[in-house]
Amino acid sequence: MCTAKRIVILYGSQTYTSQEIAERIWRTTKILGLKGPVQALDDYPISKLIHEQYALFVCATTGEGEEPDNMKAFWKFLLRKNLPSNSLVNLKFGVIGLGDSSYDKFNFVAKKLHKRLMQLGAQPLLDTALCDYQHDLGHDAVLMSWLEEFYAKLNTPLKIDPSIGVTKFVPRWKTTIIKNNITMISEYGLNKDMYFGSTNTDHFVNPIYLEIESNTRTTHESHFQDVRLLSFKTVNKEKINYCPGDVFNIRPRNSKDDIEDLFGIFETHNIDIKPHYMLNIEEYHEGKRQFSFSLKLQSMNYKL
Ligand SMILES: Cc1cc2nc3c(=O)[nH]c(=O)nc-3n(C[C@H](O)[C@H](O)[C@H](O)COP(=O)(O)O)c2cc1C
């Protein structure tokens, strides 16, 4: 049996669930002694896939059986007719599908990906994990036992002691607070507004600033569920184009008052965190910096 030393964990995610699961698995692989990154499929340089020996794909299905936005380029490439049928002979893989069996095209993307990888010569370590949002235990119902089998197939350098479980936390991001020297970080780029800062890992196209126009409770006061109808308006008369099946992601913004209160609390408790300090966030893979992002703490609340 081969021993895996490195695995790439790649996700296609529309509303972050697959990303969160992929990152969780990535942390476990670090504990198991494996190298390799966790990335959105479209951020991974696809030409490198032919050199990889192990890969795990975590893919959601969205729309009517469609692939998430952050794997569209990857998928288009993989479907090229001129790819030789032995392109991926070195690759052993697993596919985890995140779906919802109330849709006709249940886990369509994961199933298609699994099939296409095999057409290109890659060998599956296991059948596709068909996780179902409708299950009482959610995606974990299928995922947990599937992963146990998958880790066993990888025959990793280190093993998880079942009596201890996974307790060690391996952070993906390194954060540092910079108090004064702004020029020191300017070479990495300075994002003035964290809500609109675009990065190479951010696939949400054309973010738009919206304000809540109304927020009305639609259920009766005596009902145990508080269901709301929220209506939004654009501030600069911008027009938003959308069509059925589109996904609308909302990034809530902290209110200016809340942020001022927070800095007030830091001050009262002599905690040295000031609005003009900079937060620098970096991502490392195998000692090399992959990504860096800086913002002024006061930009947590409003556009500068
Ligand atoms: C707009 C929308 C469309 C969806 N379409 C499908 C589908 O066609 N087939 C399926 O199996 N699941 C479908 N799902 C369920 C998602 O795949 C599931 O909720 C998954 O956990 C989302 O993962 P993500 O957060 O990584 O995007 C859909 C979900 C949404 C919100």
The ligand as a Tripos MOL2 file, in Angstrom:
@<TRIPOS>MOLECULE
LIG
   31    33     1     0     0
SMALL
NO_CHARGES

@<TRIPOS>ATOM
      1 C1        -29.8930   28.0270   -5.2480 C.3       1 LIG1
      2 C2        -29.4960   26.6170   -4.8630 C.ar      1 LIG1
      3 C3        -29.5330   25.6120   -5.8190 C.ar      1 LIG1
      4 C4        -29.1880   24.2970   -5.4840 C.ar      1 LIG1
      5 N1        -29.2400   23.3180   -6.4480 N.ar      1 LIG1
      6 C5        -28.9210   22.0430   -6.1170 C.ar      1 LIG1
      7 C6        -28.9860   21.0030   -7.0990 C.ar      1 LIG1
      8 O1        -29.3410   21.1870   -8.2640 O.2       1 LIG1
      9 N2        -28.6280   19.7480   -6.7170 N.ar      1 LIG1
     10 C7        -28.2210   19.4460   -5.4360 C.ar      1 LIG1
     11 O2        -27.9220   18.2910   -5.1560 O.2       1 LIG1
     12 N3        -28.1550   20.4260   -4.4870 N.ar      1 LIG1
     13 C8        -28.4930   21.7090   -4.7870 C.ar      1 LIG1
     14 N4        -28.4270   22.6940   -3.8300 N.ar      1 LIG1
     15 C9        -27.9830   22.3630   -2.4530 C.3       1 LIG1
     16 C10       -26.5200   22.7210   -2.2110 C.3       1 LIG1
     17 O3        -25.6770   21.9370   -3.0000 O.3       1 LIG1
     18 C11       -26.1870   22.4550   -0.7460 C.3       1 LIG1
     19 O4        -26.9520   23.3540    0.0460 O.3       1 LIG1
     20 C12       -24.7060   22.6270   -0.4370 C.3       1 LIG1
     21 O5        -24.4910   22.3560    0.9400 O.3       1 LIG1
     22 C13       -24.2160   24.0340   -0.7430 C.3       1 LIG1
     23 O6        -22.8100   24.0560   -0.5900 O.3       1 LIG1
     24 P1        -21.9680   25.4210   -0.7040 P.3       1 LIG1
     25 O7        -22.3990   26.2450    0.4910 O.co2     1 LIG1
     26 O8        -20.5400   25.0150   -0.6110 O.co2     1 LIG1
     27 O9        -22.2970   26.0910   -1.9780 O.co2     1 LIG1
     28 C14       -28.7820   24.0010   -4.1530 C.ar      1 LIG1
     29 C15       -28.7340   25.0210   -3.1980 C.ar      1 LIG1
     30 C16       -29.0920   26.3220   -3.5400 C.ar      1 LIG1
     31 C17       -29.0490   27.3980   -2.4820 C.3       1 LIG1
@<TRIPOS>BOND
     1     1     2 1
     2     2     3 ar
     3     2    30 ar
     4     3     4 ar
     5     4     5 ar
     6     4    28 ar
     7     5     6 ar
     8     6     7 ar
     9     6    13 1
    10     7     8 2
    11     7     9 ar
    12     9    10 ar
    13    10    11 2
    14    10    12 ar
    15    12    13 ar
    16    13    14 ar
    17    14    15 1
    18    14    28 ar
    19    15    16 1
    20    16    17 1
    21    16    18 1
    22    18    19 1
    23    18    20 1
    24    20    21 1
    25    20    22 1
    26    22    23 1
    27    23    24 1
    28    24    25 2
    29    24    26 1
    30    24    27 1
    31    28    29 ar
    32    29    30 ar
    33    30    31 1
@<TRIPOS>SUBSTRUCTURE
     1 LIG1         1 GROUP 0 **** ****
